[in-house]
Amino acid sequence: MLESDGEVVLAAKLLRTVVEASEDVFEMQGHLARALWFLARVEDEIGDKHRAEELRMEAKNVRDKIRGTEALAEDTDESFMNLVGWMLW
């Protein structure tokens, strides 16, 4: 919602918080992958293309480690949205 309202800096801050909160919790890996994917989009919008690409790669790596996500392996927003059935953020 923040991003769609043009609040990309606040969106990035929120997504970074989600990343930090979910990094070390196994059950939160879907949220982590999703937050990394969308943080990449926000970083790209802010203008940090290099960081955005790093975050996309990290999101894919986290997603690939989640068991049972083979069918969700597309690199799309929808695929990352489907990693979890409920939203932390």
CORTA-V223333 format. One record per residue. RES is the residue in one small letter. BURIAL is I if it has 9 or more other ideal C-beta (glycine too) atoms within 8 Angstrom, else O. Layout:
res:RES burial:BURIAL
res:RES burial:BURIAL
//
This chain:
res:m burial:O
res:l burial:I
res:e burial:I
res:s burial:O
res:d burial:O
res:g burial:O
res:e burial:O
res:v burial:I
res:v burial:O
res:l burial:O
res:a burial:I
res:a burial:I
res:k burial:O
res:l burial:I
res:l burial:I
res:r burial:I
res:t burial:O
res:v burial:I
res:v burial:I
res:e burial:O
res:a burial:I
res:s burial:I
res:e burial:O
res:d burial:O
res:v burial:O
res:f burial:O
res:e burial:O
res:m burial:I
res:q burial:I
res:g burial:I
res:h burial:I
res:l burial:I
res:a burial:I
res:r burial:I
res:a burial:I
res:l burial:I
res:w burial:I
res:f burial:I
res:l burial:I
res:a burial:I
res:r burial:I
res:v burial:I
res:e burial:I
res:d burial:I
res:e burial:O
res:i burial:I
res:g burial:O
res:d burial:O
res:k burial:O
res:h burial:O
res:r burial:I
res:a burial:I
res:e burial:I
res:e burial:I
res:l burial:I
res:r burial:I
res:m burial:O
res:e burial:I
res:a burial:I
res:k burial:I
res:n burial:O
res:v burial:I
res:r burial:I
res:d burial:O
res:k burial:O
res:i burial:I
res:r burial:O
res:g burial:O
res:t burial:I
res:e burial:O
res:a burial:O
res:l burial:I
res:a burial:I
res:e burial:O
res:d burial:O
res:t burial:O
res:d burial:O
res:e burial:O
res:s burial:I
res:f burial:I
res:m burial:O
res:n burial:O
res:l burial:I
res:v burial:I
res:g burial:O
res:w burial:O
res:m burial:O
res:l burial:I
res:w burial:O
//
